[in-house]
Amino acid sequence: MFQRNSAIRLAAVAAGFLVPTLAAKLARGSAGKAFRLASKKEPPKNPASADVPWRDAILWTLVSGVVGALARLLARRSLPLIGLPAEGHDLEDEKEGVLD
């Protein structure tokens, strides 16, 4: 499907990288709102800073990491369902006839 036009291939690969990244960013924003509601504090901008209490640093790192990773995973798993490659090598597999 994507092998005929290199501009379409490039756009598909770009979407395969951008969509999961945007999904993770949006999910982390939502996690930040949840953190504010639950703790009545702003999420730390730099959890590694000595000014951030260990509890807040660990909690924010866990929450933002898990939420971001799950959003990225869901986005990447959804891309092939709409005909976009989840990875650049997906296009190469299709080109070689591996994906039919």
Secondary structure, 3 states (H helix, E strand, C coil): CCCCCHHHHHHHHHHHHHHHHHHHHHHHHHHHHHHHHHHCCCCCCCCCCCCCCHHHHHHHHHHHHHHHHHHHHHHHHHHHHHCCCCCHHHHHHHHCCCCC
